[in-house]
Amino acid sequence: MAANVDTVSTRATRPPTAPLRTRGFRRWAPTLAPDVLLVLLFAALGRASHDEGSLLVGAVVTAAPFLGGMAAGWVLVLLTRRRVPLSVADGIPVWLGSVVLGMLLRLLTGQGTAWSFIAVATLVLGAFLLGWRLLGTLVRRLRRPS
């Protein structure tokens, strides 16, 4: 019995391990923020171009399915590649998740999924979500000492 008590007390004194540490989130935030902001910008530009009301609230509602898909892409990269999706290659699942799952979620919630909208969303979100990663890669290469 005494051996069990010692084992239990040892386990109780160890700090719990958490897969997501605050330090890790601070490292993710600079990469996650541009993705979220660019998906919101995509939705706001779309709503503004169609003169739809309530730009702020409407943009969040319009962006929600795409943000869900983007989050799924992030999780996929984090789990399979064990890194933050910073490179263009790692951004591809984030982009495709935002478009494919975003459109599926829009379809399930009764929002529009016209072919022209799918094409525009694919191109714009691709330019946004992959473009900033490409620019970051180019900047890092230019700053690297020769």
C-alpha positions in Angstrom: 0.0 0.0 0.0 2.8 2.5 0.8 4.2 2.1 -2.6 0.9 3.1 -4.2 0.6 6.1 -2.0 4.1 7.3 -3.0 3.3 6.8 -6.7 0.1 8.7 -6.3 1.7 11.6 -4.4 4.5 11.8 -7.0 1.9 12.0 -9.8 0.0 14.6 -8.0 3.0 16.9 -7.6 4.0 16.9 -11.2 2.7 19.9 -13.2 0.1 18.9 -15.8 1.4 18.9 -19.4 -0.6 21.0 -21.9 -0.3 20.6 -25.6 -0.8 24.3 -26.2 1.4 26.5 -24.1 1.1 30.2 -23.8 4.6 30.6 -25.4 3.4 28.5 -28.3 0.3 30.6 -28.9 2.4 33.8 -28.9 4.5 32.2 -31.6 1.3 31.3 -33.6 -0.5 34.6 -33.2 1.6 36.5 -35.8 0.7 33.9 -38.4 -2.9 33.3 -37.4 -3.8 37.0 -37.3 -3.1 37.8 -40.9 -5.2 34.8 -42.0 -8.1 35.9 -39.9 -7.9 39.5 -40.9 -7.6 38.6 -44.6 -10.6 36.3 -44.5 -12.6 39.1 -42.8 -11.3 41.6 -45.5 -12.4 39.2 -48.2 -15.9 39.0 -46.7 -16.1 42.8 -46.2 -15.0 43.6 -49.7 -17.5 41.2 -51.1 -20.3 42.7 -49.1 -19.3 46.2 -50.0 -19.1 45.4 -53.7 -22.7 44.2 -53.5 -24.0 47.1 -51.4 -25.2 44.7 -48.7 -26.1 46.3 -45.3 -24.3 46.2 -42.0 -20.7 45.9 -43.2 -19.1 44.9 -39.9 -21.7 42.4 -38.6 -22.4 41.2 -42.2 -18.7 40.6 -42.9 -18.3 38.5 -39.7 -21.4 36.4 -40.7 -20.2 36.0 -44.2 -16.6 35.2 -43.1 -17.7 32.7 -40.4 -17.8 29.6 -42.7 -14.5 30.5 -44.3 -12.9 31.1 -40.9 -14.1 27.6 -39.9 -12.5 26.1 -42.9 -9.4 28.1 -42.4 -9.2 26.8 -38.8 -9.5 23.2 -40.0 -6.6 23.8 -42.4 -4.6 25.2 -39.6 -5.3 22.2 -37.4 -4.4 19.8 -40.2 -1.0 21.5 -40.7 -0.4 21.6 -37.0 -1.2 17.9 -36.5 0.4 16.5 -39.6 3.4 18.7 -40.1 3.9 19.7 -36.5 4.6 23.3 -37.3 2.8 26.6 -37.8 1.7 27.1 -41.4 4.1 29.9 -42.3 5.4 28.7 -45.7 3.5 28.8 -48.9 3.4 25.0 -49.0 1.9 24.9 -45.5 -0.5 27.6 -46.4 -2.1 25.5 -49.2 -4.2 23.4 -46.7 -5.2 26.6 -45.0 -6.4 28.1 -48.3 -8.1 25.0 -49.5 -9.7 24.4 -46.2 -11.1 27.9 -46.1 -12.5 27.5 -49.6 -13.8 23.9 -49.7 -15.0 23.7 -46.1 -16.2 27.3 -46.2 -18.4 26.6 -49.2 -19.7 23.4 -47.6 -20.6 25.3 -44.5 -22.3 28.0 -46.6 -24.3 25.3 -48.4 -25.3 23.7 -45.1 -26.4 27.1 -43.7 -28.4 28.1 -46.8 -26.0 30.8 -48.0 -25.1 31.2 -51.7 -22.6 29.0 -53.5 -22.9 30.1 -57.1 -20.1 29.0 -59.4 -18.9 32.5 -60.0 -18.7 33.1 -56.2 -16.7 29.8 -55.8 -14.3 31.0 -58.5 -13.9 34.4 -57.0 -13.5 33.1 -53.4 -10.9 30.5 -54.6 -8.8 33.2 -56.4 -9.1 35.9 -53.8 -8.5 33.7 -50.8 -5.6 32.1 -52.6 -4.1 35.4 -53.3 -4.6 36.6 -49.7 -3.7 33.5 -47.8 -0.8 32.4 -50.0 0.3 35.9 -51.0 1.4 37.1 -47.6 3.3 33.9 -47.0 5.1 34.3 -50.4 6.0 37.9 -49.5 7.3 36.8 -46.1 9.4 34.1 -47.8 10.9 36.6 -50.2 11.6 39.1 -47.5 13.4 36.5 -45.4 15.5 35.4 -48.4 16.4 39.0 -49.1 17.4 39.7 -45.5 19.5 36.5 -45.3 23.2 37.3 -45.4 25.0 36.1 -48.6 
